[in-house]
Amino acid sequence: MTKGGMESVEVFTSEGKGRGLKAQKEFLPGDVIFAEPAYAAVVFDSLTHVICHTCFKRQERLHRCGQCKFAYYCDRTCQRAAWLNHKNECSAIKRHGKAPTENIRLAARILWKMEREGSGLSEGCLVSIEELQNHVESFGDEEKKELRADVESFLEFWPPHCQQFGMQLISHIFGVISCNGFTLSDQRGLQAVGVGIFPNLCQANHDCWPNCTVVFNNGNHEAVRSMFHTQMRIELRALNKISPGDELTVSYVDFLSLSEERRKQLKKQYYFDCTCEHCKKQLKDDLMLAVKAGESKPSADTVKEVIQLSKDTLEKINKARMEGQYHEVVKLCRDCLKKQEPVLGDTNIYLLRILSIASEVLSYLQMFEEAADYAKRMVDGYLKIYHPNNAQLGMAVMRAGVTHWHAGLIEAGHGLICKAYAILLITHGPSHPITKDLEVMRVQTEMELRMFQQNEFMYYKMREAALKNQKIQVMPEPSNENAPSLFHKKE
């Protein structure tokens, strides 16, 4: 079954998994299999005044809607593009006196669209909103309580003159949002800023080692001529060569966890038992639990003790990061690494988690040489665990490259930036802002590397002079959040 712009995929019934997506033709790594605009999308409650409600970009100055005083836009172009979806919302917010929560706003946008277009298939959709999974029957008591509260709030917000929908459909919509809401990120892809519903993407089943990745593209409304404007969309991109008839899979969770932990997370958040090969055979678990090799292998009790210490330290680190106590974070990391290093192997996830935090926080504190050492060890471990074309791997390699560059380690920095660029060309594509930033860095470090190779002494002299004249670029403040996950799920 194909429809408007979706000719390269078909929906099929996957044994034991329900519906799935299958390739209709061959794809190579980096190919866009399909791009899909949101059926409906909203900005998170906490960010409504700093993120554009049309393209979800973070901007310094935004235009506010003069009527409801709630919605914000980059410019008139984004405001005009939003009007069809904002019109009903605008008058409902004025009537209600305030904007409701993101879940209520998203449900309302979905139902206004159904009111406008009728139920059934929308243009370019392979399935209708009514056919999407809601998993309401699997909800626990707490989730059912939240669902009832959302439905009550929705009914207070929904205008009496609009089409009235049955309770069953309204509950279904909230169920769909709960298990099929897709996380939207800002233009740098580093912060989750909103949630949207993409019916075609919802059909892609999970695999811990998938053949596709999903990237959010904010679109381009800045082009001078409107014929070159592109709308906000998600892109499903191939990670490997895909043959006609192959199922298209994406990963709903980060791979950097033991198979048992991933399965627990998937069961809790998405209500299914993962049966992918990596979970069934516990592939890579041995690497993620590796202990120090050598003649004096640590005892099982010692390993257990160090892993418990690592878990306790990670909790303390989270608390210190929340309070912005970054020097305390560094101290906790250094103390933990001293205990981990004689016991845990180079690919052990508890060691890698501490190395990742240490390198990020030290970079922020401009202690670049120590940060670069930890970043290099983190990347070496990641390269043995992650799929070679994994977006999180690409971002980690990029961060390590920038850290080495700041530390004046130009050869290693340039090498890592090139490696990150090769990964992100596949996962994000050449026109994504992150890839464009990386291309600028690649050109800059290549130029510096040539200078370094011609005259090392002169290179360091010029670098020293440049750093005196220009304040060194401060790394972004470490985030307490993980990289945005694929599907938005309230914890």
N, C-alpha and C positions, 0 to 999 in steps of 0.2 A: 504494500500500500504506500504510494508516494503522493506528495502534494506540494504545489508551489514552491520551487527552490529546494525541495528535499528529495530530488530524484536519485541522489547518490546513496540513499539509505532506505531500508524498509523495516517496518515493525513486524516482529514474528513472535511466536509463543515459545519461550525458552523453558526447557524442561526443569521443573522444580523452582523456577524463578519468576514465572509469570511472563509479562511482555518483555521484549528486549529489542535492540536495534542491530541490524545486519548490514554490512557493506554491500553495495550493488556494483561497485567497480574497484579497481586497485588504487590504493593510496600509498604514497611514500612519506617517510618521516618529515613532519613540518607542514604537510598538506592540510588545508582547512576542509574538513569533511562537510560541515555546514555551519552557518552563522544564523543565530536566531534572536530576534528582538524580544524583549520581555512582553509577556501577556499583560502583566501589571507589575509595578515595582515601587517601593517607597524607601526613603532615607530613614535610618535609625532615629529614634526619639532624641537621643543625646547629641545628634549632629545636625539637626534640621536647619540650623542657622549658619553652618560653615561648609555645607556640601550642596552643590547644585541639584535641585530636585528633578532635573531632566537628564543630565549626563553623568551625575554622581562624581564629578570632579571636585576636588578641594580647591577653593579659591580664596584669595585675600579679601576681595570686595564682591559682594553679591547684591543683586537687585531683589528687593522684597516685593511680594504681591501686594499691591495697594489696597486690595479688598479684604482678604482674610488675614493679612499681616503674618501669615504662617509660612508660606512657601517662599523659597529663595532660588534665584537663577543667576547663571553666569552673566547673561545679557538678554537683550530683547529676542534674539534668535531662539535661545533655549526657552524663554518664557512663551513665545508663540508656539513652539513645538509641543509645549506641555499642556496647552489650553484644553484640548479635547479631553485629556484625562483629569485635568485639575478643575474644570468648570463645575461639576457636581460637588466635588470635594470642597471647593471654595465656598459655595453657598451653604453647604452642610455645616462647615466649621463656624461660619458666621451665625447660623441659626442655633447651633449647639453651644456657642460661647467660648469653646476652646477645641483644640485638635485632640483627637483620641490617640491611643497608643499605636505603634507601627503595625501590630497585628490587625487591629480594627481598620486602620486606614487601607491596608493591603486587601483585606476581605471586601471592603466597600468598593475599592477600585475594580476588583475582579467582577463583582456583581453589577456595577454600573456598565462595565464593558459587555456583560451578558445581556443587560437590559437594552443596550444599543444594538448589539449584533445578533441577539438571540442565542439560544443554546446550540449545541452541535459544534461542528468543526469551524474554527476560525481560519482565515486565509493563512496558508503556510504551515498549519498545525497538522500533525499526523494523528493526534488524538484530541478529544475534547476535554475541557476542564472536568466535566462530570465523570469521565472515565479514569481520571488520575486516582492513584491509591491514596486513601486517607488514614488507614490503620487505626481508626477510632476504636474498633473492637479490641485492639491490643493495648489501649491506654490503661495505665494504672490509676489508682484512686486520685492521686495528686493531679495527674494530667486531665482526668475527667472533670475535676473541680475547676481547673484553669479554663477548660473548654467551656464549661457552663458560664463562668464569669465573663469570658470573651463574648459569648453569644448575647448575654444580657447587655453588656456595654455596647455591642454592635446595634442592638435593637433601639437603644436610647439615641444613638447617633444617626441611624438611618432615617432619612426624611419621609414623612407620611405621604407626600405626593409622588414618591418614586415607586417603581414596581415592587410589590411585596412578595418576598420569596418564602418558601416553607422552611420550617426549622431543620428538617433533614438536610436540605441543600446547604443552609448556612453552616451547620455543624460539619458537613463534608468539606466545605471551603476551608474552615479552620484546621481540619485534619490534614488537608493537602498542604497548607502553609507550614504546619508543624513538621511534616516529614519530607516535603519536596521543595521548601523554600531554598533558593540558591543565593549564596552570599555574593554581594556586589562590593567591589573594592574601589578605592580612589585610583587616580591615574598612575600612581607609582606601584599599585598592586600590593602595597604593604599594610594597608589598614582596611578592615571590613567596615563599610559605611552604610550598607543598606541590604534589603532583601527583595528578591523578585521571583516570579513564577515563570518558568520556561518549559512548556508542556513537552516539547520534543526531547530536550535534554533529560527530562524526568524518565524517559524510556530507556536510557542507557544503564545497564546493570553494573554492579560493582565487581571489581577484581582487585586484589591487593597489588598485583603486578599487571596493570592495565595496558592496552595498546593505544589508548587515547588520553589526552589531557584536555582540560577546559580552561580557557582564559577569558577574562572579562575585558571587553574593549569598550572604552567610554565613548567612542565615536568622535566625529570631528564636526563641530558647528562653527569653526573659526574661519573656514575657507571663505574667500571673498565672494565667490559665486556659489549660490545655493545648490547648483547641480553637483558640486563636489562635497556637499555636506553628507556625512554618514551618521546613521543613528546608533545609539547605544545598543550593544548586542553581546551575546556570548558566542565564542567560537569553539567548536569541537575540533581539535587538531590531532593528527596521527603521530604517534611516538615511534612506531616501527613500520615496516612495510606491511600493509594489510591487503589481503586478497579478497576478491569477490566472494561473498558467502560467509566471511568471518564475522563473528559477533563483535560489536564495538563496545568496549568496556572502559570505565573510568574508576578511579579510586575515591571512595567517599571519605577515607581517613589517611593520615600521614603514615607512610610505610615504616617509619622509624620507631616501631614498637614490636614487642614479641607477638607471635601469631595469636596466642591466647588472649592477650590484652586487646588486640585489634578486633578479635571475634566478640569479646565482651562489649566493646564500644559499639560495634555494629548492631549487636542484638539489642542493646539498651536504646540506641538512638534511632535505628531504622528497622527494628523488629524482624531481622532475618539472621539465619545461621550461615556464615560465610563458608562456602565449600570450594573456594579457589585452591589451586594446586599449592600455592605458597602456605596456605593455612593447613591444608590436609597433611602435607609432608613436612610442615614446620621448617620450610626452607629459610635459610639465613638466621634462624634462631641461634644456631651454634656460634655464629659470628657475633651476634648481639649479646651473647652471654660469655664471650671468650675470656679465659683467664690467662695470666702471664705464662708464656711457654718457657721451657728451660729445665735445667736439672732439678732445681728445688721448687717444684710445682706447689702453689699454696694449697692448704687443706680446705676441704669443703666448708668447715666451720669459719675459717678466716674469710673465705669468699662471701659467705652468708653475712658475716659481720660487716664487711666493707660495703656490700650492697645496701644493707639496712642504714648504715651511716650515710651513704649517698642519698637515699630517699629522704632521710631526716634533714640533710643539708639542703636539698632542693626545696623543701618546705620553708626552711629559714631564709633561703635566698629569695623566694617569692615574696615573703613578708618584707624583707629589707628593700627589695626593688619597688614594691608598692609604696614604701615610705621615701623612696628616692635616696636611700643610703647606699650609694654606689661603692664607696670605699669599704664598707662592711661586706658588700657582695664579693668584692675582690678578695678580701681576707678569707671569707668562707670558702671560696673556690680554691685558693692556694692551699689552705689546710686540708681540704677534701682531696685534692690532687696528690698531695704527699702520701696520703693513706691509700689512694687508689692505684698509683703508679707501680708499686711492687707486686700488686695482686691481680689487677684487671688487664685484659688484653687490649690491644690498640683499637679494636672495633667494638668493644663493650659499650652498650648504649648509655650506661650510667656515667662512664668516663666521657663519652662524646657529649652528653648533655652538659656536663660541667665545663668542658673545653669550649663549647659553643657560647655559654653565658659569659665565661671569663674573657674570651676574645672580643665579644660585643661590648661589654662594659669597659674593658681596658681601652678599647678604641675610642669610646666616648670620652674617657678621661685623658685621652691623648698620650697614653703609655703604649705607643705603637709597636715597639720592638717585642715586648713581652706578648702583646696581643697577637702579633704576626706568628710567633712560635706556636701558640695555642691554636690559631686559625688553621695553620698548615697541618697540624696533627688531626684536627677535626675533619678537614677535607679529605685527608688520606683515608680516614676511617669511613667517611660517607661514601667515597668512591667504590669501596668494596661491598657496600650494603645496598645503596640505591640503584634503581634502574638508571642506565647511563643518560637517558633523556628525561630525567625527572626535574620538574620546575623548582622544587625546594632545593634540590642539589645545585641547580644553576644559580639560585639566589645566594646560597651559602658560599659557593666558589667565588661569586662576584664580591661578596663582602670580604672574603679572605684576600682577594686580589687588591681591593682598595686599601685594606689594612697594610699589606706589604708595600704598596706604593707610598703610603703615608710614612712608613718606617724607613723609606729610602732604599728598600730592597727591590730595585727596579727590575732585575731579571726575573725573579720569582713573581713579582707583582704583575708584570706584563704577561707572563705565561698563564697565570691564573685568570686574568681578565680575558685572554683569548679563549681559554677553555670555557669560561662562563658564557661568553658571547656565542660560541658554537652550540651550547645547550639551549640558550634562550632564543636563538634563531628558530629552533624547532618548536619549543614550547610556547613562545609568545609571538613569534613572527617578526620580520624586520621593521614594521611600522609602529610597534608598541613603544610607548615612552621609555620603558626600562631598557629595551634593546637599543633604542636611539642613544640614551645616556651612555650605555656601555660601549657603543661604537665610538663616541667622542673620547671616552677614556682609552680605548684601544689605540686610537690614532695618536693621542697624547703620549701614552706610555711607550709606544713604538718609537716616536721621535726622541724621547728621553733616553731610551735604550741605545739608540744609535750614537747619541752624544756620549753616553757612558762607555760604550765599546771603543769609541775613538780616543777619548781622553777622560779617564776615570777621575783624576784629580780636578780637572776643570768642571766636570759634571757636578761634583760635590760642592765646589766653590760657588757655582751658579745657583745650585739648589739652596745653599745656605743664604745667599743674597736674596733670592726670591722669597724665602720664608721670613726673612727680616722685614722685607717691604710689604709683605701681604700676610695678613693673619691667616694661619693655617685653617683650612676648612674643617669645621667641627663636625664630627660624625653625628647623625641624628641620635637623639636621646633614646636609650634602649627601651624597647616596648615591653610591657608586661604581658602582651597578648602573643599567642603563637601566630604564625602566618595564617591569613584567612583560610578556613577550611572550605571545602567545596559546597556542601549544603549547610544552610543556616539551621541550627537546631537550638532551641532554648534549653540551657542546662537545667 
